[in-house]
Amino acid sequence: MTLSFKGSRRTENSRFFARGRKPELLTALLSPVLGAAFLLCETAAAADDPDTLTLKGPGNTSFVFKKVRVEGGTGPLDGQSFKMGEDSEGSDGYKNPPTAVVIGGGFKDSQSRYYYMGAYEITAGQYKAVTGEDLSDQYKKDIKRPVDDYPAIGISWFQAMNFIDKLNQYLYEHERSSLPTAGVYPGFVRLPTEAEWEFAARGGNAVEKTVFDNPYPYDDENEELAAYEWFSGPSSSHGKIQKVGKLEPNPLGLYDMLGNVTEMTTSVYYIEYYQGRSGGFVARGGHYLTEEDDLSSFKRTEEPFYLGSAEKGMKPNVKPTMGFRLVLGSPVQTDNKAIDEIKKAWPKHRQGAGAKMPAALSVADTETQESVPAEEALQRLESISQALKKAGLYDSLKKEISGTRGALQDMVKIRRKADEDSAKVWVKIACERGMYLYQNLKMLQFLKEENAELYKTSENIQKRAEQHEYNVKSGIENYGEIMGELIKLPKDLVLEGFTAHKKKIETMLNLEMHSQDKEAEARRKDLKAQIAKIEITKNHYLSYEKTKRSNSSGWKKDYLK
């Protein structure tokens, strides 16, 4: 690794320009001296940096990791929600759909949870020291030898796994005391998940939220992308792979995150994150042949585990533009103490902060699902307001910002009123469908059980029973669909809907108590039955709201009690 000198802006026509270029003669003369001095300074700086962890590997290699802090607390279930991907137009919009996820960290201190991301892509020198395999033949002839400081390329996902296994075994034997721990369990190296990679590529919590949402985490308008990342063209890579760590790091201290080589992850590819068809593994970021405008923190590609053809056979996927970097992680359920902490924290988490996280929101009522984005929009609007104040532009946009904030708040109120009205309607439908089930179940019981002998001999009764069986079957399906609609609504409004519906039926019963016509007694009997069944329907809703599952046999038994 050698010391780099910054250049300056060349023209005004290009968005970004090359930086970090060194005169070739000066490089040739000074590279050995400057390289040694740089490594000494880097090692000393890492020792003084509490967010840097350096582990010694075999053959005088070292592996540098940067702490990536995660907001949200230090509890076993705490994490930070963020949006992966980006809204994209055109035919390629499917490649990185925006998706809310939650990221946590395997380690913690008094400040937060965190994980460690490798500061550099794994090099050919590190790969050889750990596995004994020389990768020199994987590089073009015009790449200067030795290749020890270049990213390890031409290796498959399976070879990366073998490297990781051998490195972990070495670290456990020689660097056990230097590894971070989760409880009593030592950490281990692995490939990052997509979420871990993108969170770090966006700058994590080292950047403002408005910068985090940018394609890359370099906010200074005077900074050029070529100062940080290698991409295609004469202003950057010149179409050649580059040594790791020559450019500036991102705000977390991570080098070459978005360029130089694409980086393998441990995640399996889905078109939509974590749902649908699963495919190959995911590689993140661009490489030295990627166009500048295509470089971003959300760039992702599917890589098959094997490449080839029926004629030539299939072989593990290797590419000259693909490498990897490591993270340090840990198990979640490390020991009985950790498991007990999770069990204890789970109810409060699911009802508290966890209720607004993507996993819980996926099965939450519609108001909750919509209120979270609304709250996030208000928070983002506040962040924008603060940024505008810093820039001295807030006063000119104050009216527009205030109007936007008011519109968001009004949307929440309007939605609440609509949900209140919907809850009343769906509760009424649920109770009526419950009575329909009750009546058909009772009639079916009467025909098949109380008149069992006649049922066996009477074709007419058998046909009537078949009709009621059909009514019960279709009624149960419809009942489950109604429960599915009810749980989309706020729970408090649904419960208020049951209370209001019961009062309404009780009022109708009180009025019928004074009726003297021939049908009055039948109506009173029906209303009393309706009141008795409302509580059963309500309990079915509460159970469905908790489990998110139908219980047709239990529902039928309850209505026959």
WOKAVEN-V634049 format. One record per pair of residues at least 12 apart in sequence whose ideal C-beta (glycine too) atoms are under 10 Angstrom apart, sorted by the first residue. I is the first residue (numbers start at 1). J is the second residue. If there is no record, write none. Layout:
# WOKAVEN-V634049
I,J + I,J
This chain:
# WOKAVEN-V634049
1,34 + 1,35 + 1,38 + 1,39 + 1,42 + 1,120 + 1,123 + 1,148 + 1,149 + 1,243 + 1,244 + 1,245 + 1,246 + 1,255 + 2,22 + 2,27 + 2,30 + 2,31 + 2,32 + 2,33 + 2,34 + 2,35 + 2,36 + 2,37 + 2,38 + 2,39 + 2,149 + 2,243 + 2,245 + 2,246 + 3,20 + 3,22 + 3,27 + 3,30 + 3,31 + 3,33 + 3,34 + 3,35 + 3,36 + 3,37 + 3,38 + 3,39 + 3,41 + 3,42 + 3,246 + 4,19 + 4,20 + 4,21 + 4,22 + 4,27 + 4,34 + 4,38 + 4,227 + 4,243 + 4,245 + 4,246 + 4,247 + 4,248 + 5,19 + 5,20 + 5,21 + 5,22 + 5,23 + 5,26 + 5,27 + 5,34 + 6,19 + 6,20 + 6,21 + 6,224 + 6,227 + 6,247 + 6,248 + 7,19 + 7,20 + 7,21 + 7,22 + 7,224 + 7,226 + 7,227 + 8,224 + 9,222 + 9,224 + 10,224 + 10,235 + 14,224 + 14,226 + 14,233 + 14,235 + 14,292 + 15,224 + 15,225 + 15,235 + 15,292 + 15,293 + 16,218 + 16,223 + 16,224 + 16,225 + 16,226 + 16,227 + 16,228 + 16,229 + 16,231 + 16,235 + 16,236 + 16,292 + 16,293 + 16,295 + 17,224 + 17,225 + 17,226 + 17,227 + 17,235 + 17,236 + 18,224 + 18,225 + 18,226 + 18,227 + 18,233 + 18,234 + 18,235 + 18,236 + 18,237 + 18,238 + 19,223 + 19,224 + 19,225 + 19,226 + 19,227 + 19,228 + 19,235 + 19,236 + 19,247 + 19,248 + 20,224 + 20,226 + 20,227 + 20,228 + 20,230 + 20,236 + 20,242 + 20,246 + 20,247 + 20,248 + 21,226 + 21,235 + 22,34 + 22,246 + 35,149 + 38,245 + 39,62 + 42,54 + 42,62 + 42,64 + 42,119 + 42,245 + 43,62 + 43,64 + 46,62 + 46,64 + 46,65 + 46,66 + 46,119 + 46,253 + 49,64 + 49,66 + 49,67 + 49,253 + 50,67 + 50,109 + 51,65 + 51,66 + 51,67 + 51,68 + 51,69 + 51,114 + 51,116 + 51,206 + 51,252 + 51,253 + 52,64 + 52,65 + 52,66 + 52,67 + 52,116 + 52,119 + 52,253 + 53,65 + 53,66 + 53,67 + 53,116 + 53,119 + 53,178 + 53,179 + 53,180 + 53,187 + 53,328 + 54,119 + 54,175 + 54,178 + 55,116 + 55,167 + 55,170 + 55,171 + 55,174 + 55,175 + 55,178 + 55,179 + 55,180 + 55,187 + 55,189 + 55,326 + 55,328 + 56,170 + 56,171 + 56,174 + 56,175 + 56,178 + 57,125 + 57,126 + 57,129 + 57,130 + 57,167 + 57,170 + 57,171 + 57,174 + 57,175 + 58,126 + 58,128 + 58,129 + 58,130 + 58,131 + 58,132 + 58,166 + 58,167 + 58,170 + 58,171 + 58,174 + 59,125 + 59,126 + 59,128 + 59,129 + 59,130 + 59,132 + 60,125 + 60,129 + 61,123 + 61,125 + 61,126 + 61,127 + 61,128 + 61,129 + 61,130 + 61,148 + 61,167 + 61,170 + 62,126 + 63,116 + 63,118 + 63,119 + 63,120 + 63,122 + 63,126 + 63,130 + 63,167 + 63,171 + 63,175 + 63,189 + 63,325 + 63,326 + 63,328 + 64,116 + 64,118 + 64,119 + 64,120 + 64,245 + 64,253 + 64,254 + 64,255 + 65,115 + 65,116 + 65,117 + 65,118 + 65,119 + 65,120 + 65,180 + 65,187 + 65,189 + 65,253 + 65,254 + 65,325 + 65,326 + 65,327 + 65,328 + 66,114 + 66,115 + 66,116 + 66,117 + 66,118 + 66,119 + 66,120 + 66,200 + 66,204 + 66,206 + 66,249 + 66,250 + 66,252 + 66,253 + 66,254 + 66,255 + 67,105 + 67,107 + 67,109 + 67,112 + 67,114 + 67,115 + 67,116 + 67,117 + 67,180 + 67,204 + 67,252 + 67,253 + 67,328 + 68,103 + 68,105 + 68,113 + 68,114 + 68,115 + 68,116 + 68,117 + 68,192 + 68,196 + 68,199 + 68,200 + 68,203 + 68,204 + 68,205 + 68,206 + 68,252 + 68,253 + 68,254 + 68,327 + 68,328 + 69,105 + 69,108 + 69,109 + 69,111 + 69,112 + 69,113 + 69,114 + 69,115 + 69,204 + 69,205 + 69,206 + 69,252 + 70,82 + 70,102 + 70,103 + 70,104 + 70,105 + 70,106 + 70,107 + 70,108 + 70,112 + 70,113 + 70,114 + 70,115 + 70,196 + 70,199 + 70,204 + 70,205 + 71,103 + 71,111 + 71,112 + 71,113 + 71,204 + 71,205 + 72,102 + 72,103 + 72,104 + 72,105 + 72,112 + 72,113 + 72,353 + 72,357 + 73,104 + 73,108 + 73,112 + 73,113 + 73,345 + 73,349 + 73,353 + 74,105 + 74,107 + 74,108 + 74,109 + 74,110 + 74,111 + 74,112 + 74,113 + 74,114 + 75,104 + 75,108 + 75,113 + 75,341 + 75,342 + 75,344 + 75,345 + 75,348 + 75,349 + 75,353 + 75,354 + 76,104 + 76,108 + 76,113 + 76,182 + 76,332 + 76,333 + 76,334 + 76,338 + 76,339 + 76,340 + 76,341 + 76,342 + 76,343 + 76,344 + 76,345 + 76,346 + 76,349 + 77,102 + 77,104 + 77,332 + 77,341 + 77,342 + 77,345 + 77,346 + 77,348 + 77,349 + 77,350 + 77,352 + 77,353 + 77,354 + 77,357 + 78,102 + 78,104 + 78,105 + 78,108 + 78,112 + 78,113 + 78,345 + 78,349 + 78,353 + 78,354 + 78,357 + 79,101 + 79,102 + 79,103 + 79,104 + 79,105 + 79,113 + 79,195 + 79,349 + 79,353 + 79,354 + 79,357 + 80,101 + 80,102 + 80,103 + 80,104 + 80,105 + 80,112 + 80,113 + 80,199 + 80,204 + 80,205 + 80,357 + 81,100 + 81,101 + 81,102 + 81,103 + 81,353 + 81,356 + 81,357 + 81,358 + 81,361 + 81,372 + 81,376 + 82,99 + 82,100 + 82,101 + 82,102 + 82,103 + 82,195 + 82,198 + 82,199 + 82,202 + 82,204 + 82,205 + 82,209 + 82,212 + 82,213 + 83,98 + 83,99 + 83,100 + 83,101 + 83,198 + 83,202 + 83,212 + 83,213 + 83,298 + 83,358 + 83,376 + 84,96 + 84,97 + 84,98 + 84,99 + 84,100 + 84,101 + 84,103 + 84,194 + 84,195 + 84,197 + 84,198 + 84,199 + 84,202 + 84,273 + 84,274 + 84,297 + 84,298 + 84,300 + 85,97 + 85,98 + 85,99 + 85,100 + 85,101 + 85,194 + 85,198 + 85,272 + 85,273 + 85,297 + 85,298 + 85,300 + 86,98 + 86,213 + 86,214 + 86,215 + 86,296 + 86,297 + 86,298 + 86,299 + 88,296 + 88,298 + 92,294 + 94,271 + 94,272 + 95,271 + 95,298 + 95,299 + 95,300 + 95,301 + 95,302 + 96,198 + 96,271 + 96,273 + 96,296 + 96,297 + 96,298 + 96,299 + 96,300 + 96,301 + 97,270 + 97,271 + 97,272 + 97,273 + 97,298 + 98,273 + 98,298 + 99,194 + 99,195 + 99,270 + 99,272 + 99,273 + 99,274 + 99,275 + 99,358 + 100,273 + 100,357 + 100,358 + 100,359 + 100,361 + 100,362 + 100,372 + 100,373 + 100,376 + 101,193 + 101,194 + 101,195 + 101,198 + 101,199 + 101,273 + 101,274 + 101,357 + 101,358 + 101,359 + 102,195 + 102,354 + 102,356 + 102,357 + 102,358 + 102,359 + 102,360 + 103,115 + 103,193 + 103,195 + 103,196 + 103,198 + 103,199 + 103,200 + 103,204 + 104,195 + 104,196 + 104,332 + 105,182 + 105,196 + 105,329 + 105,330 + 106,180 + 106,181 + 106,182 + 106,185 + 106,187 + 106,188 + 106,327 + 106,328 + 106,329 + 106,330 + 106,331 + 106,332 + 106,334 + 107,180 + 107,181 + 107,182 + 107,187 + 107,328 + 107,329 + 107,330 + 108,180 + 108,182 + 109,180 + 112,205 + 113,182 + 114,180 + 114,204 + 114,205 + 114,328 + 115,180 + 115,187 + 115,192 + 115,193 + 115,196 + 115,199 + 115,200 + 115,327 + 115,328 + 115,329 + 115,330 + 116,179 + 116,180 + 116,187 + 116,189 + 116,196 + 116,200 + 116,326 + 116,327 + 116,328 + 116,329 + 117,192 + 117,196 + 117,197 + 117,199 + 117,200 + 117,201 + 117,204 + 117,252 + 117,253 + 117,254 + 117,257 + 117,325 + 117,326 + 117,327 + 117,328 + 118,189 + 118,191 + 118,192 + 118,200 + 118,254 + 118,255 + 118,263 + 118,324 + 118,325 + 118,326 + 118,327 + 118,328 + 119,244 + 119,245 + 119,249 + 119,252 + 119,253 + 119,254 + 119,255 + 119,256 + 119,257 + 119,325 + 119,326 + 120,149 + 120,151 + 120,243 + 120,244 + 120,245 + 120,249 + 120,254 + 120,255 + 120,256 + 120,260 + 120,325 + 120,326 + 121,150 + 121,151 + 121,152 + 121,153 + 121,244 + 121,245 + 121,254 + 121,255 + 121,256 + 121,257 + 121,260 + 121,261 + 121,262 + 121,263 + 121,285 + 121,323 + 121,324 + 121,325 + 121,326 + 122,151 + 122,152 + 122,153 + 122,155 + 122,160 + 122,163 + 122,164 + 122,167 + 122,189 + 122,244 + 122,261 + 122,263 + 122,264 + 122,323 + 122,324 + 122,325 + 122,326 + 123,135 + 123,147 + 123,148 + 123,149 + 123,150 + 123,151 + 123,152 + 123,243 + 123,244 + 123,245 + 123,323 + 124,136 + 124,138 + 124,139 + 124,146 + 124,147 + 124,148 + 124,149 + 124,150 + 124,151 + 124,152 + 124,153 + 124,154 + 124,155 + 124,244 + 124,323 + 125,146 + 125,147 + 125,148 + 125,149 + 125,150 + 125,152 + 125,244 + 126,148 + 126,149 + 126,151 + 126,152 + 126,163 + 126,167 + 126,244 + 126,326 + 127,148 + 127,151 + 127,152 + 127,153 + 127,155 + 127,159 + 127,160 + 127,163 + 127,167 + 127,323 + 127,324 + 128,146 + 128,147 + 128,148 + 128,152 + 129,148 + 129,166 + 129,167 + 129,170 + 130,152 + 130,162 + 130,163 + 130,164 + 130,165 + 130,166 + 130,167 + 130,168 + 130,169 + 130,170 + 131,152 + 131,155 + 131,159 + 131,162 + 131,163 + 131,165 + 131,166 + 131,167 + 132,166 + 133,152 + 133,155 + 133,159 + 133,162 + 133,163 + 134,146 + 134,147 + 135,147 + 135,148 + 135,150 + 135,151 + 135,152 + 135,153 + 135,154 + 135,155 + 135,159 + 136,148 + 136,150 + 136,154 + 137,154 + 138,150 + 138,152 + 138,153 + 138,154 + 138,155 + 138,241 + 138,318 + 138,319 + 138,320 + 139,151 + 139,153 + 139,154 + 139,240 + 139,241 + 139,320 + 140,239 + 140,240 + 140,241 + 140,320 + 142,239 + 142,240 + 143,240 + 143,241 + 143,242 + 143,243 + 144,240 + 144,243 + 147,241 + 147,243 + 148,243 + 149,242 + 149,243 + 149,244 + 149,245 + 149,246 + 150,240 + 150,241 + 150,242 + 150,243 + 150,244 + 150,260 + 150,261 + 150,323 + 151,230 + 151,241 + 151,242 + 151,243 + 151,244 + 151,256 + 151,260 + 151,261 + 151,262 + 151,263 + 151,287 + 151,288 + 151,321 + 151,322 + 151,323 + 151,324 + 151,325 + 152,244 + 152,261 + 152,322 + 152,323 + 152,324 + 152,325 + 153,241 + 153,260 + 153,261 + 153,262 + 153,287 + 153,318 + 153,319 + 153,320 + 153,321 + 153,322 + 153,323 + 153,324 + 154,318 + 154,319 + 154,320 + 154,321 + 154,322 + 154,323 + 155,264 + 155,316 + 155,317 + 155,318 + 155,319 + 155,322 + 155,323 + 155,324 + 156,264 + 156,303 + 156,305 + 156,306 + 156,307 + 156,315 + 156,316 + 156,317 + 156,318 + 156,319 + 156,322 + 157,191 + 157,264 + 157,265 + 157,266 + 157,280 + 157,281 + 157,283 + 157,303 + 157,304 + 157,305 + 157,306 + 157,316 + 157,317 + 157,318 + 157,322 + 157,324 + 158,305 + 158,306 + 158,316 + 158,317 + 158,318 + 159,316 + 159,318 + 159,324 + 160,190 + 160,191 + 160,264 + 160,266 + 160,281 + 160,322 + 160,323 + 160,324 + 160,326 + 161,190 + 161,191 + 161,264 + 161,266 + 161,324 + 163,189 + 163,324 + 163,326 + 164,188 + 164,189 + 164,190 + 164,191 + 164,266 + 164,324 + 164,326 + 165,188 + 165,189 + 165,190 + 167,188 + 167,189 + 167,326 + 168,186 + 168,187 + 168,188 + 168,189 + 168,190 + 169,188 + 171,186 + 171,187 + 171,188 + 171,189 + 171,328 + 172,186 + 172,188 + 179,328 + 179,330 + 180,328 + 180,329 + 180,330 + 181,330 + 181,334 + 182,329 + 182,330 + 182,331 + 182,332 + 182,334 + 182,335 + 182,338 + 183,330 + 183,331 + 183,333 + 183,334 + 183,335 + 183,336 + 183,337 + 183,338 + 183,341 + 184,334 + 184,335 + 184,337 + 184,338 + 185,330 + 185,331 + 185,332 + 185,333 + 185,334 + 185,335 + 185,338 + 186,328 + 186,330 + 186,334 + 187,327 + 187,328 + 187,329 + 187,330 + 187,331 + 188,326 + 188,327 + 188,328 + 188,329 + 188,330 + 188,331 + 189,326 + 189,327 + 189,328 + 189,329 + 190,265 + 190,266 + 190,326 + 190,327 + 190,328 + 190,329 + 191,263 + 191,264 + 191,265 + 191,266 + 191,267 + 191,281 + 191,282 + 191,324 + 191,325 + 191,326 + 191,327 + 191,329 + 192,263 + 192,264 + 192,265 + 192,266 + 192,267 + 192,284 + 192,324 + 192,325 + 192,326 + 192,327 + 192,329 + 193,265 + 193,266 + 193,267 + 193,282 + 193,284 + 193,327 + 193,329 + 194,265 + 194,266 + 194,267 + 194,268 + 194,269 + 194,270 + 194,273 + 194,274 + 194,281 + 194,282 + 194,283 + 194,284 + 194,298 + 194,300 + 195,265 + 195,267 + 195,273 + 195,274 + 196,265 + 196,266 + 196,267 + 196,284 + 196,327 + 196,329 + 197,257 + 197,263 + 197,264 + 197,265 + 197,266 + 197,267 + 197,282 + 197,283 + 197,284 + 197,285 + 197,297 + 197,300 + 197,325 + 197,327 + 198,257 + 198,265 + 198,273 + 198,284 + 198,285 + 198,296 + 198,297 + 198,298 + 198,299 + 198,300 + 199,212 + 199,252 + 199,297 + 200,217 + 200,250 + 200,251 + 200,252 + 200,253 + 200,254 + 200,257 + 200,297 + 200,325 + 200,327 + 201,215 + 201,216 + 201,217 + 201,250 + 201,252 + 201,254 + 201,257 + 201,258 + 201,263 + 201,284 + 201,285 + 201,296 + 201,297 + 201,298 + 201,299 + 202,214 + 202,215 + 202,216 + 202,217 + 202,250 + 202,251 + 202,252 + 202,257 + 202,296 + 202,297 + 202,298 + 203,216 + 203,217 + 203,218 + 203,219 + 203,250 + 203,251 + 203,252 + 203,254 + 203,257 + 203,297 + 204,217 + 204,250 + 204,251 + 204,252 + 204,254 + 205,251 + 205,252 + 206,250 + 206,251 + 206,252 + 206,253 + 206,254 + 207,219 + 207,250 + 207,251 + 207,252 + 208,251 + 208,383 + 208,386 + 208,387 + 208,390 + 209,376 + 209,379 + 209,380 + 209,382 + 209,383 + 209,384 + 209,386 + 209,387 + 210,380 + 210,383 + 210,384 + 210,386 + 210,387 + 211,251 + 211,387 + 212,251 + 212,297 + 213,297 + 213,380 + 213,383 + 214,296 + 214,297 + 215,258 + 215,293 + 215,294 + 215,295 + 215,296 + 215,297 + 215,298 + 215,299 + 216,228 + 216,229 + 216,250 + 216,257 + 216,258 + 216,259 + 216,295 + 216,296 + 216,297 + 216,298 + 217,250 + 217,251 + 217,252 + 217,254 + 217,257 + 217,258 + 217,297 + 218,248 + 218,250 + 218,251 + 218,258 + 219,251 + 223,248 + 224,236 + 224,248 + 225,247 + 225,258 + 225,259 + 225,292 + 225,293 + 225,295 + 226,247 + 226,248 + 226,259 + 226,292 + 227,247 + 227,248 + 228,247 + 228,248 + 228,249 + 228,250 + 228,251 + 228,255 + 228,256 + 228,257 + 228,258 + 228,259 + 228,295 + 229,247 + 229,248 + 229,250 + 229,255 + 229,256 + 229,257 + 229,258 + 229,259 + 229,260 + 229,285 + 229,286 + 229,288 + 229,290 + 229,292 + 229,295 + 230,242 + 230,243 + 230,244 + 230,246 + 230,247 + 230,256 + 230,258 + 230,259 + 230,260 + 230,261 + 230,286 + 230,287 + 230,288 + 230,289 + 230,290 + 230,295 + 231,258 + 231,259 + 231,260 + 231,286 + 231,287 + 231,288 + 231,289 + 231,290 + 231,291 + 231,292 + 231,293 + 231,294 + 231,295 + 232,259 + 232,286 + 232,287 + 232,288 + 232,289 + 232,290 + 232,291 + 232,292 + 232,294 + 232,295 + 233,288 + 233,289 + 233,290 + 233,291 + 233,292 + 235,292 + 236,259 + 236,260 + 236,288 + 236,290 + 236,292 + 236,295 + 237,259 + 237,260 + 237,287 + 237,288 + 237,289 + 237,290 + 238,288 + 239,288 + 239,289 + 240,288 + 240,289 + 241,260 + 241,261 + 241,287 + 241,288 + 241,289 + 241,320 + 241,321 + 241,323 + 242,256 + 242,259 + 242,260 + 242,261 + 242,288 + 243,256 + 243,260 + 244,256 + 244,260 + 244,261 + 244,323 + 244,325 + 245,260 + 246,260 + 247,259 + 247,260 + 250,297 + 254,325 + 255,325 + 256,285 + 256,287 + 256,288 + 256,323 + 256,325 + 257,284 + 257,285 + 257,286 + 257,297 + 257,325 + 258,284 + 258,285 + 258,286 + 258,287 + 258,290 + 258,295 + 258,296 + 258,297 + 258,298 + 258,299 + 259,285 + 259,286 + 259,287 + 259,288 + 259,289 + 259,290 + 259,292 + 259,295 + 259,299 + 260,285 + 260,286 + 260,287 + 260,288 + 260,290 + 260,321 + 260,323 + 261,283 + 261,285 + 261,286 + 261,287 + 261,288 + 261,289 + 261,319 + 261,320 + 261,321 + 261,322 + 261,323 + 261,324 + 261,325 + 262,282 + 262,283 + 262,284 + 262,285 + 262,286 + 262,287 + 262,288 + 262,290 + 262,299 + 262,300 + 262,301 + 262,303 + 262,319 + 262,321 + 262,322 + 262,323 + 262,324 + 263,282 + 263,283 + 263,284 + 263,285 + 263,286 + 263,287 + 263,322 + 263,323 + 263,324 + 263,325 + 263,326 + 264,281 + 264,282 + 264,283 + 264,284 + 264,303 + 264,317 + 264,322 + 264,323 + 264,324 + 264,325 + 265,281 + 265,282 + 265,283 + 265,284 + 265,285 + 265,300 + 265,303 + 265,324 + 265,325 + 265,327 + 266,281 + 266,282 + 266,324 + 266,327 + 266,329 + 267,281 + 267,282 + 267,283 + 267,284 + 267,300 + 268,280 + 268,281 + 268,282 + 268,302 + 268,305 + 269,281 + 269,282 + 269,283 + 269,300 + 269,301 + 269,302 + 269,303 + 269,304 + 270,282 + 270,302 + 271,302 + 273,300 + 274,358 + 275,362 + 279,302 + 279,303 + 279,304 + 279,305 + 280,301 + 280,302 + 280,303 + 280,304 + 280,305 + 280,306 + 280,307 + 280,317 + 281,301 + 281,302 + 281,303 + 281,304 + 281,305 + 281,317 + 282,300 + 282,301 + 282,302 + 282,303 + 283,299 + 283,300 + 283,301 + 283,302 + 283,303 + 283,317 + 283,319 + 283,321 + 283,322 + 283,323 + 283,324 + 284,297 + 284,298 + 284,299 + 284,300 + 284,301 + 284,324 + 284,325 + 285,297 + 285,298 + 285,299 + 285,300 + 285,301 + 285,322 + 285,325 + 286,299 + 286,301 + 286,321 + 287,299 + 287,319 + 287,320 + 287,321 + 287,322 + 287,323 + 288,320 + 288,321 + 289,320 + 289,321 + 290,321 + 301,322 + 303,317 + 303,319 + 303,322 + 304,316 + 304,317 + 305,317 + 307,319 + 355,368 + 355,372 + 356,368 + 356,369 + 356,371 + 356,372 + 356,375 + 356,376 + 357,372 + 358,372 + 360,372 + 361,373 + 362,548 + 363,487 + 363,488 + 363,545 + 363,548 + 364,487 + 364,488 + 364,490 + 364,491 + 365,419 + 365,423 + 365,486 + 365,487 + 365,488 + 365,489 + 365,490 + 365,491 + 365,492 + 365,493 + 365,494 + 365,545 + 366,415 + 366,418 + 366,419 + 366,422 + 366,485 + 366,487 + 366,488 + 366,489 + 366,490 + 367,412 + 367,415 + 367,416 + 367,418 + 367,419 + 367,420 + 367,422 + 367,423 + 367,488 + 367,489 + 367,490 + 367,491 + 367,492 + 367,493 + 368,488 + 368,489 + 368,490 + 368,491 + 369,488 + 370,411 + 370,412 + 370,415 + 370,419 + 371,411 + 371,412 + 371,415 + 371,416 + 371,490 + 373,408 + 374,408 + 374,409 + 374,411 + 374,412 + 374,415 + 375,408 + 375,412 + 377,404 + 377,405 + 377,408 + 377,411 + 378,404 + 378,405 + 378,408 + 378,409 + 378,412 + 381,401 + 381,402 + 381,404 + 381,405 + 381,408 + 382,401 + 382,405 + 384,397 + 384,401 + 384,404 + 385,397 + 385,398 + 385,401 + 385,402 + 385,405 + 388,401 + 415,490 + 416,490 + 416,493 + 418,489 + 419,488 + 419,489 + 419,490 + 419,492 + 419,493 + 419,494 + 420,489 + 420,490 + 420,492 + 420,493 + 420,494 + 420,496 + 420,497 + 421,493 + 421,497 + 422,485 + 422,486 + 422,488 + 422,489 + 422,490 + 422,493 + 422,494 + 422,497 + 423,485 + 423,486 + 423,488 + 423,489 + 423,490 + 423,491 + 423,492 + 423,493 + 423,494 + 423,495 + 423,496 + 423,497 + 423,498 + 423,500 + 423,501 + 424,489 + 424,493 + 424,494 + 424,496 + 424,497 + 424,498 + 424,500 + 424,501 + 424,504 + 425,485 + 425,497 + 426,482 + 426,483 + 426,485 + 426,486 + 426,487 + 426,488 + 426,489 + 426,493 + 426,494 + 426,497 + 426,541 + 427,482 + 427,486 + 427,489 + 427,493 + 427,494 + 427,495 + 427,496 + 427,497 + 427,498 + 427,499 + 427,500 + 427,501 + 427,502 + 427,534 + 427,537 + 427,538 + 427,541 + 428,497 + 428,498 + 428,500 + 428,501 + 428,504 + 428,505 + 429,478 + 429,479 + 429,482 + 429,485 + 429,486 + 430,478 + 430,479 + 430,482 + 430,483 + 430,485 + 430,486 + 430,494 + 430,497 + 430,498 + 430,501 + 430,534 + 430,537 + 430,538 + 430,540 + 430,541 + 431,482 + 431,497 + 431,498 + 431,501 + 431,502 + 431,505 + 431,530 + 431,531 + 431,533 + 431,534 + 431,536 + 431,537 + 431,538 + 432,482 + 432,501 + 432,530 + 432,533 + 432,537 + 433,475 + 433,476 + 433,478 + 433,479 + 433,480 + 433,481 + 433,482 + 433,483 + 433,537 + 434,475 + 434,479 + 434,482 + 434,530 + 434,533 + 434,534 + 434,536 + 434,537 + 434,538 + 434,540 + 434,555 + 434,558 + 434,559 + 435,526 + 435,529 + 435,530 + 435,532 + 435,533 + 435,534 + 435,537 + 435,559 + 436,471 + 436,472 + 436,474 + 436,475 + 436,478 + 436,479 + 436,559 + 437,471 + 437,472 + 437,475 + 437,476 + 437,478 + 437,479 + 437,533 + 437,536 + 437,537 + 437,552 + 437,555 + 437,556 + 437,558 + 437,559 + 437,560 + 438,475 + 438,529 + 438,530 + 438,532 + 438,533 + 438,536 + 438,537 + 438,556 + 438,558 + 438,559 + 438,560 + 439,468 + 439,471 + 439,472 + 439,475 + 439,526 + 439,529 + 439,533 + 439,559 + 440,467 + 440,468 + 440,469 + 440,470 + 440,471 + 440,472 + 440,473 + 440,474 + 440,475 + 440,476 + 440,556 + 440,559 + 441,468 + 441,469 + 441,471 + 441,472 + 441,475 + 441,476 + 441,555 + 441,556 + 441,557 + 441,558 + 441,559 + 441,560 + 442,468 + 442,529 + 442,559 + 442,560 + 443,464 + 443,465 + 443,467 + 443,468 + 443,471 + 443,472 + 444,464 + 444,465 + 444,466 + 444,467 + 444,468 + 444,469 + 444,471 + 444,472 + 444,556 + 444,560 + 445,465 + 445,468 + 445,560 + 446,461 + 446,465 + 446,468 + 447,461 + 447,462 + 447,464 + 447,465 + 447,466 + 447,467 + 447,468 + 447,469 + 448,461 + 448,462 + 448,465 + 448,468 + 448,469 + 451,465 + 472,552 + 472,556 + 472,559 + 473,552 + 475,555 + 475,556 + 476,550 + 476,551 + 476,552 + 476,553 + 476,555 + 476,556 + 477,550 + 477,552 + 479,537 + 479,540 + 479,544 + 479,550 + 479,552 + 479,555 + 479,556 + 479,559 + 480,540 + 480,544 + 480,549 + 480,550 + 480,551 + 480,552 + 480,555 + 481,550 + 482,537 + 482,540 + 482,541 + 482,544 + 483,537 + 483,540 + 483,541 + 483,543 + 483,544 + 483,545 + 483,548 + 483,549 + 483,550 + 483,551 + 483,555 + 484,544 + 484,548 + 484,550 + 486,498 + 486,537 + 486,540 + 486,541 + 486,544 + 486,545 + 487,541 + 487,542 + 487,544 + 487,545 + 487,546 + 487,548 + 489,545 + 491,541 + 491,542 + 491,545 + 494,538 + 494,541 + 494,542 + 494,545 + 495,538 + 495,541 + 495,542 + 495,545 + 497,538 + 497,541 + 498,534 + 498,535 + 498,537 + 498,538 + 498,539 + 498,541 + 498,542 + 499,534 + 499,538 + 501,530 + 501,531 + 501,534 + 501,537 + 501,538 + 502,530 + 502,531 + 502,534 + 502,535 + 502,538 + 505,526 + 505,527 + 505,528 + 505,529 + 505,530 + 505,531 + 505,533 + 505,534 + 506,527 + 506,528 + 506,530 + 506,531 + 506,534 + 507,527 + 508,523 + 508,524 + 508,526 + 508,527 + 508,530 + 508,531 + 509,523 + 509,524 + 509,526 + 509,527 + 509,528 + 509,530 + 509,531 + 510,527 + 511,523 + 511,527 + 512,524 + 512,525 + 512,526 + 512,527 + 512,528 + 513,527 + 532,561 + 533,558 + 533,559 + 535,558 + 536,555 + 536,558 + 536,559 + 536,561 + 537,555 + 537,558 + 537,559 + 539,555 + 539,558 + 540,554 + 540,555 + 540,558 + 540,559 + 543,555 + 543,558
